[in-house]
């Protein structure tokens, strides 16, 4: 019999807030977390706006020495993991530490540290490079530091699948429990890539919005005037547990994670194919893994990046898979409020999906004034909607053609 996996804890740091409650309340209020870039002088850049985390004090979670040694993506993961474990009322004790693991995804890892250390190398020479530089840059060190901090001795890994990294991590953590290799997994995604190199690089690809004078209106998935995504930073961590383990300790259960699908487009390094058949296959795979049918799905938290191709092709994929049922689906893109947090996206959007199931509130797609050509689904424009849902997908797609989809459903005995 397939082992069942449930969600028992949530922790978030996003452009909308520095906690789960702040983030969720801002999302259902339809607030934007996008503003002018403050992390560096962006005056020479085509894009000068981003979704930054604001007023975060890492000293609430780590000491001054660790703040100096760790890149922000690691600090974000440590903070969100502490929040999630506290939310789950779970302390990883010696009696099950070998059955508790960590998989946290990141698209880029410590890019800010890499950029700073390269300046040091070129300006001051190799002897001035910090001995803590490499551990601060490596993408798997978010998982590593969380494992060390909280004593998780079970399976450890890091998904580095571009913008799908957080979802890939959660999917791999889910499978780890299903296959019997762990009973508890700390998982999600983290990113801190609002840096000169990232903004310049994505800008050179013409992937970013240049609506600098209206930052809060710049991320507009599915709208006819969308002109690119808004880079963001953030971290979403969820606690997954095998059902009987959770029940035996009296855990509060948010939802059940019962399906995961992952496919490759095998098409292009950055662009999805017309119709996005890879997305179709990944959604179908997640639904099949859960033992459900397409018509059982009520809500999709879309990848919805606010780029011309993604929003069109994701819509086409949904209509291709769901047929007539697509008209009954509720679809929304929370990137309209957070921007695109790259590897952090999957973790945060999984949290939005779980909260939508739990509370019966669908977060909106803000800035959707006039839907673009062929973007004709129910995208919950501008205002959150109170609606009971039982089954939901969380879609993420990444460079390299990766498509990763999670299926969450209401937990039932």
LOSENU-223160 format. One record per residue (C-alpha): residue number from 0; residue in one letter; x, y, z. Coordinates in pm, whole numbers, plus 50000, padded with zeros to 5 digits. Layout:
% residues N
i NUM, aa a, u X, v Y, w Z
...
***
This chain:
% residues 413
i 0, aa x, u 50000, v 50000, w 50000
i 1, aa x, u 50127, v 50348, w 49911
i 2, aa x, u 50239, v 50543, w 50218
i 3, aa x, u 50037, v 50861, w 50265
i 4, aa x, u 50211, v 51197, w 50309
i 5, aa x, u 50065, v 51496, w 50489
i 6, aa x, u 50163, v 51859, w 50541
i 7, aa x, u 50198, v 51956, w 50907
i 8, aa x, u 50405, v 52277, w 50911
i 9, aa x, u 50454, v 52590, w 50700
i 10, aa x, u 50717, v 52865, w 50708
i 11, aa x, u 50755, v 53156, w 50468
i 12, aa x, u 50969, v 53461, w 50396
i 13, aa x, u 50848, v 53654, w 50091
i 14, aa x, u 50817, v 54001, w 49940
i 15, aa x, u 50472, v 54004, w 50102
i 16, aa x, u 50587, v 53941, w 50459
i 17, aa x, u 50837, v 53785, w 50694
i 18, aa x, u 50609, v 53512, w 50823
i 19, aa x, u 50340, v 53274, w 50706
i 20, aa x, u 50060, v 53489, w 50847
i 21, aa x, u 50192, v 53816, w 50699
i 22, aa x, u 50244, v 53655, w 50360
i 23, aa x, u 49904, v 53485, w 50345
i 24, aa x, u 49710, v 53787, w 50470
i 25, aa x, u 49878, v 54011, w 50212
i 26, aa x, u 49812, v 53758, w 49936
i 27, aa x, u 49441, v 53724, w 50001
i 28, aa x, u 49421, v 54103, w 50031
i 29, aa x, u 49566, v 54129, w 49679
i 30, aa x, u 49868, v 54331, w 49784
i 31, aa x, u 50185, v 54365, w 49576
i 32, aa x, u 50532, v 54309, w 49715
i 33, aa x, u 50707, v 54465, w 49414
i 34, aa x, u 50905, v 54787, w 49446
i 35, aa x, u 51230, v 54963, w 49347
i 36, aa x, u 51548, v 54762, w 49388
i 37, aa x, u 51732, v 54859, w 49707
i 38, aa x, u 51999, v 54587, w 49723
i 39, aa x, u 52226, v 54758, w 49470
i 40, aa x, u 52238, v 55064, w 49247
i 41, aa x, u 52017, v 54968, w 48953
i 42, aa x, u 52009, v 55309, w 48785
i 43, aa x, u 52193, v 55180, w 48475
i 44, aa x, u 51964, v 54877, w 48434
i 45, aa x, u 51666, v 54837, w 48203
i 46, aa x, u 51475, v 54680, w 48493
i 47, aa x, u 51497, v 54861, w 48825
i 48, aa x, u 51224, v 54684, w 49022
i 49, aa x, u 51203, v 54354, w 49208
i 50, aa x, u 51022, v 54161, w 49476
i 51, aa x, u 51257, v 54202, w 49772
i 52, aa x, u 51219, v 54072, w 50127
i 53, aa x, u 51182, v 54374, w 50352
i 54, aa x, u 51302, v 54445, w 50707
i 55, aa x, u 51421, v 54091, w 50767
i 56, aa x, u 51636, v 54060, w 51079
i 57, aa x, u 51843, v 53740, w 51055
i 58, aa x, u 51960, v 53787, w 51415
i 59, aa x, u 51620, v 53657, w 51522
i 60, aa x, u 51734, v 53319, w 51391
i 61, aa x, u 52117, v 53309, w 51383
i 62, aa x, u 52411, v 53482, w 51552
i 63, aa x, u 52627, v 53763, w 51410
i 64, aa x, u 52903, v 53526, w 51304
i 65, aa x, u 52659, v 53318, w 51098
i 66, aa x, u 52515, v 53631, w 50936
i 67, aa x, u 52864, v 53715, w 50811
i 68, aa x, u 52935, v 53362, w 50691
i 69, aa x, u 52608, v 53261, w 50525
i 70, aa x, u 52458, v 53388, w 50202
i 71, aa x, u 52104, v 53521, w 50230
i 72, aa x, u 51953, v 53217, w 50061
i 73, aa x, u 52084, v 53005, w 50350
i 74, aa x, u 51965, v 53254, w 50612
i 75, aa x, u 51620, v 53255, w 50456
i 76, aa x, u 51607, v 52874, w 50465
i 77, aa x, u 51715, v 52858, w 50829
i 78, aa x, u 51451, v 53114, w 50926
i 79, aa x, u 51168, v 52953, w 50729
i 80, aa x, u 51262, v 52604, w 50850
i 81, aa x, u 51251, v 52723, w 51211
i 82, aa x, u 50909, v 52875, w 51146
i 83, aa x, u 50781, v 52559, w 50978
i 84, aa x, u 50903, v 52326, w 51252
i 85, aa x, u 50753, v 52551, w 51517
i 86, aa x, u 50426, v 52562, w 51321
i 87, aa x, u 50429, v 52181, w 51315
i 88, aa x, u 50509, v 52168, w 51690
i 89, aa x, u 50791, v 51934, w 51591
i 90, aa x, u 51136, v 51896, w 51739
i 91, aa x, u 51360, v 51647, w 51560
i 92, aa x, u 51471, v 51428, w 51849
i 93, aa x, u 51728, v 51151, w 51864
i 94, aa x, u 51456, v 50884, w 51863
i 95, aa x, u 51373, v 50957, w 51498
i 96, aa x, u 51651, v 51185, w 51370
i 97, aa x, u 51771, v 50920, w 51125
i 98, aa x, u 51421, v 50909, w 50978
i 99, aa x, u 51406, v 51286, w 50925
i 100, aa x, u 51557, v 51439, w 50613
i 101, aa x, u 51599, v 51769, w 50430
i 102, aa x, u 51559, v 51856, w 50062
i 103, aa x, u 51558, v 52228, w 49980
i 104, aa x, u 51581, v 52355, w 49624
i 105, aa x, u 51758, v 52663, w 49489
i 106, aa x, u 51803, v 52768, w 49129
i 107, aa x, u 52122, v 52967, w 49179
i 108, aa x, u 52249, v 52934, w 49536
i 109, aa x, u 52475, v 53202, w 49679
i 110, aa x, u 52501, v 53430, w 49379
i 111, aa x, u 52545, v 53747, w 49586
i 112, aa x, u 52838, v 53591, w 49769
i 113, aa x, u 52991, v 53475, w 49441
i 114, aa x, u 52967, v 53825, w 49294
i 115, aa x, u 53126, v 53984, w 49604
i 116, aa x, u 53406, v 53728, w 49625
i 117, aa x, u 53487, v 53774, w 49255
i 118, aa x, u 53528, v 54147, w 49319
i 119, aa x, u 53765, v 54064, w 49603
i 120, aa x, u 53960, v 53821, w 49385
i 121, aa x, u 54006, v 54068, w 49102
i 122, aa x, u 54075, v 54370, w 49322
i 123, aa x, u 54275, v 54225, w 49612
i 124, aa x, u 54399, v 53887, w 49497
i 125, aa x, u 54335, v 53523, w 49588
i 126, aa x, u 54465, v 53545, w 49945
i 127, aa x, u 54178, v 53775, w 50040
i 128, aa x, u 53905, v 53527, w 49950
i 129, aa x, u 53704, v 53420, w 50254
i 130, aa x, u 53739, v 53057, w 50367
i 131, aa x, u 53361, v 53064, w 50406
i 132, aa x, u 53303, v 53169, w 50043
i 133, aa x, u 53250, v 52828, w 49887
i 134, aa x, u 53014, v 52696, w 50159
i 135, aa x, u 52811, v 53016, w 50122
i 136, aa x, u 52783, v 52973, w 49744
i 137, aa x, u 52696, v 52604, w 49711
i 138, aa x, u 52325, v 52553, w 49647
i 139, aa x, u 52303, v 52243, w 49869
i 140, aa x, u 52421, v 52434, w 50176
i 141, aa x, u 52067, v 52550, w 50251
i 142, aa x, u 51978, v 52185, w 50302
i 143, aa x, u 52308, v 52123, w 50479
i 144, aa x, u 52278, v 52406, w 50729
i 145, aa x, u 51913, v 52325, w 50803
i 146, aa x, u 52009, v 51961, w 50861
i 147, aa x, u 52290, v 52062, w 51097
i 148, aa x, u 52081, v 52320, w 51283
i 149, aa x, u 51783, v 52094, w 51349
i 150, aa x, u 51952, v 51754, w 51373
i 151, aa x, u 51797, v 51581, w 51071
i 152, aa x, u 52021, v 51282, w 50993
i 153, aa x, u 51811, v 51117, w 50725
i 154, aa x, u 51816, v 51166, w 50346
i 155, aa x, u 51954, v 51502, w 50236
i 156, aa x, u 51955, v 51651, w 49890
i 157, aa x, u 51913, v 51970, w 49689
i 158, aa x, u 51708, v 52020, w 49375
i 159, aa x, u 51868, v 52263, w 49127
i 160, aa x, u 51607, v 52269, w 48851
i 161, aa x, u 51595, v 52643, w 48781
i 162, aa x, u 51254, v 52794, w 48854
i 163, aa x, u 51110, v 52450, w 48935
i 164, aa x, u 51366, v 52382, w 49210
i 165, aa x, u 51134, v 52430, w 49507
i 166, aa x, u 50867, v 52207, w 49357
i 167, aa x, u 51123, v 51946, w 49255
i 168, aa x, u 51253, v 51943, w 49612
i 169, aa x, u 50907, v 51893, w 49759
i 170, aa x, u 50829, v 51623, w 49503
i 171, aa x, u 51152, v 51439, w 49582
i 172, aa x, u 51085, v 51471, w 49956
i 173, aa x, u 50735, v 51332, w 49905
i 174, aa x, u 50875, v 51034, w 49715
i 175, aa x, u 51135, v 50979, w 49988
i 176, aa x, u 50855, v 50928, w 50240
i 177, aa x, u 50638, v 50726, w 49999
i 178, aa x, u 50930, v 50488, w 49932
i 179, aa x, u 50986, v 50442, w 50306
i 180, aa x, u 51325, v 50609, w 50335
i 181, aa x, u 51206, v 50873, w 50584
i 182, aa x, u 50907, v 50962, w 50800
i 183, aa x, u 50966, v 51339, w 50818
i 184, aa x, u 51103, v 51575, w 50555
i 185, aa x, u 51186, v 51945, w 50580
i 186, aa x, u 51151, v 52068, w 50225
i 187, aa x, u 51082, v 52363, w 49995
i 188, aa x, u 51276, v 52624, w 49804
i 189, aa x, u 51488, v 52930, w 49875
i 190, aa x, u 51641, v 53206, w 49663
i 191, aa x, u 51821, v 53537, w 49716
i 192, aa x, u 51908, v 53638, w 49361
i 193, aa x, u 51815, v 54005, w 49343
i 194, aa x, u 52175, v 54077, w 49245
i 195, aa x, u 52349, v 54277, w 48969
i 196, aa x, u 52436, v 53965, w 48770
i 197, aa x, u 52090, v 53807, w 48787
i 198, aa x, u 51904, v 54126, w 48697
i 199, aa x, u 52148, v 54206, w 48417
i 200, aa x, u 52142, v 53850, w 48284
i 201, aa x, u 51766, v 53809, w 48279
i 202, aa x, u 51742, v 54162, w 48141
i 203, aa x, u 51971, v 54076, w 47853
i 204, aa x, u 51742, v 53784, w 47774
i 205, aa x, u 51453, v 54034, w 47760
i 206, aa x, u 51274, v 53820, w 48018
i 207, aa x, u 51209, v 54098, w 48271
i 208, aa x, u 50938, v 54361, w 48281
i 209, aa x, u 51059, v 54718, w 48231
i 210, aa x, u 50750, v 54880, w 48383
i 211, aa x, u 50974, v 55064, w 48629
i 212, aa x, u 50738, v 55356, w 48692
i 213, aa x, u 50458, v 55127, w 48809
i 214, aa x, u 50630, v 54851, w 49009
i 215, aa x, u 50316, v 54726, w 49182
i 216, aa x, u 50144, v 54688, w 48845
i 217, aa x, u 50438, v 54535, w 48662
i 218, aa x, u 50370, v 54167, w 48732
i 219, aa x, u 50049, v 54099, w 48539
i 220, aa x, u 50010, v 53731, w 48447
i 221, aa x, u 49768, v 53653, w 48167
i 222, aa x, u 49709, v 54025, w 48096
i 223, aa x, u 49740, v 54151, w 47740
i 224, aa x, u 49997, v 54413, w 47850
i 225, aa x, u 50232, v 54173, w 48028
i 226, aa x, u 50592, v 54237, w 47927
i 227, aa x, u 50803, v 54002, w 48137
i 228, aa x, u 50846, v 53868, w 48487
i 229, aa x, u 50961, v 54047, w 48801
i 230, aa x, u 51255, v 53883, w 48974
i 231, aa x, u 51192, v 53818, w 49341
i 232, aa x, u 51350, v 53653, w 49641
i 233, aa x, u 51196, v 53436, w 49906
i 234, aa x, u 51172, v 53103, w 50082
i 235, aa x, u 50893, v 52860, w 50150
i 236, aa x, u 50948, v 52556, w 50371
i 237, aa x, u 50692, v 52286, w 50444
i 238, aa x, u 50705, v 51991, w 50682
i 239, aa x, u 50598, v 51661, w 50532
i 240, aa x, u 50523, v 51358, w 50746
i 241, aa x, u 50412, v 51002, w 50686
i 242, aa x, u 50049, v 50991, w 50795
i 243, aa x, u 50075, v 50743, w 51082
i 244, aa x, u 50381, v 50921, w 51218
i 245, aa x, u 50188, v 51249, w 51220
i 246, aa x, u 49878, v 51093, w 51377
i 247, aa x, u 50077, v 50915, w 51647
i 248, aa x, u 50221, v 51244, w 51768
i 249, aa x, u 49889, v 51427, w 51742
i 250, aa x, u 49999, v 51663, w 51465
i 251, aa x, u 49769, v 51921, w 51309
i 252, aa x, u 49731, v 51831, w 50942
i 253, aa x, u 49695, v 52107, w 50681
i 254, aa x, u 49649, v 51891, w 50373
i 255, aa x, u 49762, v 51572, w 50204
i 256, aa x, u 50028, v 51568, w 49930
i 257, aa x, u 49929, v 51278, w 49712
i 258, aa x, u 50074, v 51338, w 49366
i 259, aa x, u 50389, v 51455, w 49190
i 260, aa x, u 50471, v 51480, w 48821
i 261, aa x, u 50798, v 51578, w 48657
i 262, aa x, u 50873, v 51587, w 48285
i 263, aa x, u 51105, v 51750, w 48033
i 264, aa x, u 51006, v 51950, w 47726
i 265, aa x, u 51328, v 51848, w 47545
i 266, aa x, u 51267, v 52156, w 47334
i 267, aa x, u 51457, v 52475, w 47425
i 268, aa x, u 51678, v 52600, w 47708
i 269, aa x, u 51435, v 52876, w 47808
i 270, aa x, u 51115, v 52884, w 47603
i 271, aa x, u 50827, v 52637, w 47647
i 272, aa x, u 50693, v 52468, w 47335
i 273, aa x, u 50362, v 52583, w 47183
i 274, aa x, u 50081, v 52406, w 47364
i 275, aa x, u 50331, v 52307, w 47634
i 276, aa x, u 50280, v 51933, w 47606
i 277, aa x, u 50547, v 51881, w 47873
i 278, aa x, u 50329, v 52068, w 48119
i 279, aa x, u 50033, v 51856, w 48011
i 280, aa x, u 50227, v 51539, w 48086
i 281, aa x, u 50351, v 51661, w 48425
i 282, aa x, u 50000, v 51762, w 48537
i 283, aa x, u 49862, v 51430, w 48413
i 284, aa x, u 50138, v 51244, w 48596
i 285, aa x, u 50064, v 51419, w 48926
i 286, aa x, u 49692, v 51347, w 48893
i 287, aa x, u 49756, v 50981, w 48808
i 288, aa x, u 50001, v 50947, w 49098
i 289, aa x, u 49722, v 51063, w 49330
i 290, aa x, u 49482, v 50807, w 49184
i 291, aa x, u 49250, v 51081, w 49059
i 292, aa x, u 49104, v 51204, w 48731
i 293, aa x, u 49145, v 51550, w 48573
i 294, aa x, u 48786, v 51643, w 48655
i 295, aa x, u 48865, v 51596, w 49026
i 296, aa x, u 49092, v 51904, w 49025
i 297, aa x, u 48934, v 52227, w 49151
i 298, aa x, u 49219, v 52480, w 49157
i 299, aa x, u 49556, v 52537, w 48993
i 300, aa x, u 49817, v 52769, w 49135
i 301, aa x, u 49967, v 52847, w 48797
i 302, aa x, u 50329, v 52909, w 48710
i 303, aa x, u 50191, v 53229, w 48555
i 304, aa x, u 50511, v 53429, w 48517
i 305, aa x, u 50375, v 53736, w 48333
i 306, aa x, u 50579, v 53654, w 48023
i 307, aa x, u 50405, v 53644, w 47683
i 308, aa x, u 50487, v 53281, w 47602
i 309, aa x, u 50452, v 53113, w 47941
i 310, aa x, u 50107, v 53245, w 48020
i 311, aa x, u 49970, v 53159, w 47677
i 312, aa x, u 50124, v 52812, w 47661
i 313, aa x, u 50034, v 52723, w 48020
i 314, aa x, u 49674, v 52818, w 47943
i 315, aa x, u 49684, v 52601, w 47632
i 316, aa x, u 49824, v 52312, w 47838
i 317, aa x, u 49546, v 52340, w 48093
i 318, aa x, u 49279, v 52344, w 47823
i 319, aa x, u 49444, v 52051, w 47645
i 320, aa x, u 49449, v 51831, w 47954
i 321, aa x, u 49121, v 51928, w 48118
i 322, aa x, u 48903, v 51983, w 47811
i 323, aa x, u 48557, v 52109, w 47906
i 324, aa x, u 48649, v 52087, w 48274
i 325, aa x, u 48900, v 52370, w 48219
i 326, aa x, u 48607, v 52611, w 48216
i 327, aa x, u 48514, v 52500, w 48569
i 328, aa x, u 48867, v 52524, w 48707
i 329, aa x, u 48984, v 52813, w 48919
i 330, aa x, u 49335, v 52927, w 48820
i 331, aa x, u 49545, v 53204, w 48973
i 332, aa x, u 49901, v 53331, w 48968
i 333, aa x, u 50039, v 53454, w 49298
i 334, aa x, u 50347, v 53576, w 49112
i 335, aa x, u 50132, v 53878, w 49033
i 336, aa x, u 50199, v 53976, w 49395
i 337, aa x, u 50534, v 53819, w 49485
i 338, aa x, u 50715, v 53836, w 49155
i 339, aa x, u 50910, v 53528, w 49046
i 340, aa x, u 51125, v 53398, w 49332
i 341, aa x, u 51303, v 53148, w 49104
i 342, aa x, u 51391, v 52843, w 49315
i 343, aa x, u 51195, v 52982, w 49609
i 344, aa x, u 50878, v 52993, w 49404
i 345, aa x, u 50784, v 52626, w 49437
i 346, aa x, u 50803, v 52632, w 49815
i 347, aa x, u 50602, v 52952, w 49854
i 348, aa x, u 50340, v 52856, w 49598
i 349, aa x, u 50296, v 52513, w 49757
i 350, aa x, u 50216, v 52702, w 50078
i 351, aa x, u 49963, v 52922, w 49897
i 352, aa x, u 49802, v 52610, w 49752
i 353, aa x, u 49782, v 52437, w 50091
i 354, aa x, u 49636, v 52747, w 50257
i 355, aa x, u 49377, v 52780, w 49979
i 356, aa x, u 49266, v 52423, w 50048
i 357, aa x, u 49262, v 52475, w 50423
i 358, aa x, u 49077, v 52806, w 50433
i 359, aa x, u 48866, v 52793, w 50119
i 360, aa x, u 49010, v 53119, w 49990
i 361, aa x, u 49166, v 53146, w 49643
i 362, aa x, u 49439, v 53412, w 49621
i 363, aa x, u 49385, v 53642, w 49324
i 364, aa x, u 49574, v 53727, w 49008
i 365, aa x, u 49615, v 54100, w 49055
i 366, aa x, u 49674, v 54347, w 48769
i 367, aa x, u 49463, v 54140, w 48533
i 368, aa x, u 49282, v 54424, w 48356
i 369, aa x, u 49229, v 54271, w 48012
i 370, aa x, u 49313, v 53906, w 47948
i 371, aa x, u 49557, v 53842, w 47666
i 372, aa x, u 49481, v 53653, w 47348
i 373, aa x, u 49367, v 53295, w 47423
i 374, aa x, u 49403, v 53360, w 47799
i 375, aa x, u 49038, v 53282, w 47866
i 376, aa x, u 49027, v 53079, w 48188
i 377, aa x, u 48895, v 53184, w 48529
i 378, aa x, u 49208, v 53351, w 48671
i 379, aa x, u 49040, v 53503, w 48982
i 380, aa x, u 49117, v 53859, w 48870
i 381, aa x, u 49216, v 54120, w 49129
i 382, aa x, u 49010, v 53999, w 49427
i 383, aa x, u 49044, v 53679, w 49633
i 384, aa x, u 48751, v 53440, w 49617
i 385, aa x, u 48591, v 53239, w 49895
i 386, aa x, u 48538, v 52896, w 49745
i 387, aa x, u 48562, v 52547, w 49886
i 388, aa x, u 48817, v 52337, w 49701
i 389, aa x, u 48916, v 51977, w 49762
i 390, aa x, u 49200, v 51915, w 49517
i 391, aa x, u 49462, v 52153, w 49381
i 392, aa x, u 49770, v 52155, w 49161
i 393, aa x, u 50078, v 52372, w 49200
i 394, aa x, u 50260, v 52420, w 48868
i 395, aa x, u 50622, v 52525, w 48820
i 396, aa x, u 50833, v 52519, w 48506
i 397, aa x, u 51203, v 52594, w 48468
i 398, aa x, u 51484, v 52664, w 48224
i 399, aa x, u 51611, v 52349, w 48062
i 400, aa x, u 51256, v 52237, w 47996
i 401, aa x, u 51173, v 52099, w 48341
i 402, aa x, u 50809, v 52080, w 48444
i 403, aa x, u 50722, v 51995, w 48805
i 404, aa x, u 50370, v 51968, w 48945
i 405, aa x, u 50238, v 51885, w 49293
i 406, aa x, u 49888, v 51767, w 49377
i 407, aa x, u 49749, v 51853, w 49718
i 408, aa x, u 49409, v 51755, w 49851
i 409, aa x, u 49208, v 51800, w 50166
i 410, aa x, u 49303, v 51548, w 50426
i 411, aa x, u 49036, v 51290, w 50505
i 412, aa x, u 49063, v 51006, w 50756
***
